[in-house]
Amino acid sequence: MKPLRVADRTRSFKYAVRDVLAVADEAKKAGKSMLYLNIGDPNVFDFALPEGIIESVTRALRDGHTSYAPSEGVPAALEAIRAESEGFGFQGIRDVFVGNGASEAIEIVLTALCNRGEGVLLPYPGYPLYTAIAGKLGIDAQPYYLDEANGWRPNADDIRAHIQPNTRALVLINPNNPTGSVYDRACLQELIEIALEHELVILSDEIYAKLTLDGREHLSIASLSDRAPIITFNGLSKAFLAPGLRVGWAIVSGPELVLAPLVDACHKLLRARLCASHPMQYAIAPALADTRHLPEVIAKLERRRDLTVSRLDAIDGISCVAPEAAFYAFPSLHIEGPDERFVAEMVRETGVVVVHGSGFGERPDSSHFRVVYLPTEPVLSEAFDRLEAFMRRHL
Ligand SMILES: Cc1ncc(COP(=O)(O)O)c(C=O)c1O
C-alpha cells in the first residue's frame, strides 16, 4: 500500500503552541538545557489543583458517577454555572452546556453556527484554536487586529472594516491570550453595537476572567446586554488550575427567539458525542464555590509579570506592553522580516522555548513572540539572561 492520502482540511491545520516543540526537540537533542515558556499550563510549574477539586472528583468516582452523563451536563454543574453567571450580571441566560474543556464547547458552537464559506471575525493576535477550527470546518477566518499602541485593545473601526457580507460571528478573547489585555465597559459596549448593527453572534472567551492582575475588574460582555446574542466560554483549566480534567462550558444569553435554533443545533451535536467526562463535572459546583486559592495565584503572577516586563523591556530590540491578566506576555521584536524563523533560531540557540507571534496571528508588518510567565522567578531570570545574550548577538 502507498502512504495514505489524508484530508485536505488538515493541510493548513496548525497549532503553534505545540508545533514549536519540534524545534525544541532539535535543541534538546543537540544538548541544550531547555526552559519551556511555551504552554499555558500552570500545573507544569509550581501551581497545583486545589484540594477541594481532588476531593469532589474522587467522591464522584466513589459515588458511581461513571455512566454516561446527560449530554448537556449534570444538573448540579449546570445550576452552579448558571447561578454564578447570574451573580456576574449575565442578562437573559437561555442555555448552559458542559464540554470536554472550553475547546470542545467552542468547536460545537462554531460547528452549529457556520456553514462552510461563512466568516467569523477573529482577534489577531488571538488563541490559535479558533483559526484551527475555522480551517477544519471551511469557515472563513476574518482577522481583526488588536491595537498594540492602545494596550492591545480591539479597535471598532478596524473590526467594521473587516466585516464581510458572509460574517456570522465576532470572537473576543477577554482577557486575551496571548496579550493579557482586558477590555473595559466602553470597549465591550462598542462591540455589542457592532454585533447588533451587523446581526453577528458574539463569542466571548473568558477563560482567564478570574486571573486579572492589580485588582483590575473583569466585565463579562453578557452582563452588558440582553439584546445581542452572546455565547460565553469558560472552564476550570486556568483559574482553577485543572487543565488536565478537561472541563469547560458555554453560556448562551440574549434574545430567546434569535438563539433558539442555535441552542437546538448545539444540543444535536452534544447528543452525538454522548457527554463530557461524567465524574469531572462534579468538580464544577465545589470549584465555583471556593476560590480561596486565587489570591496566592494572582500574587505570584503579578510578581512574575513584573519581572517579565521589566527584563524584556530592558533588552535592546524588544519592547513589551504590560499584561493586565492571565500568564502571557506578547513582546514586540524589532527585527527585519518575519518572526517564525527568528524565533526558531532563538529556541535552537538558547533552549528557551517561546512561540513565534505569527502563530497567534499579527499584523503582517510586525514581529512578536509569546512568553508564558508561569515559571518561578529564578527560571524566568535565567530565560531572560539567555534571550538578552541572543539579542545582543543577533541585532
Ligand atoms: C483563550 C483560550 N480559550 C480556551 C482555551 C482552552 O481551554 P480548555 O482547556 O478549557 O479547553 C485556552 C487554553 O490555552 C485559551 O487560552
The ligand as a Gaussian input file, in Angstrom:
#p B3LYP/6-31G(d) Opt

LIG

0 1
 C       -8.298000      31.708000      25.235000
 C       -8.351000      30.240000      25.487000
 N       -9.510000      29.598000      25.322000
 C       -9.611000      28.270000      25.539000
 C       -8.508000      27.530000      25.929000
 C       -8.663000      26.056000      26.122000
 O       -9.420000      25.818000      27.255000
 P       -9.766000      24.333000      27.744000
 O       -8.579000      23.784000      28.446000
 O      -10.926000      24.559000      28.665000
 O      -10.135000      23.552000      26.531000
 C       -7.279000      28.161000      26.121000
 C       -6.081000      27.378000      26.501000
 O       -4.971000      27.826000      26.466000
 C       -7.201000      29.548000      25.890000
 O       -6.049000      30.210000      26.046000

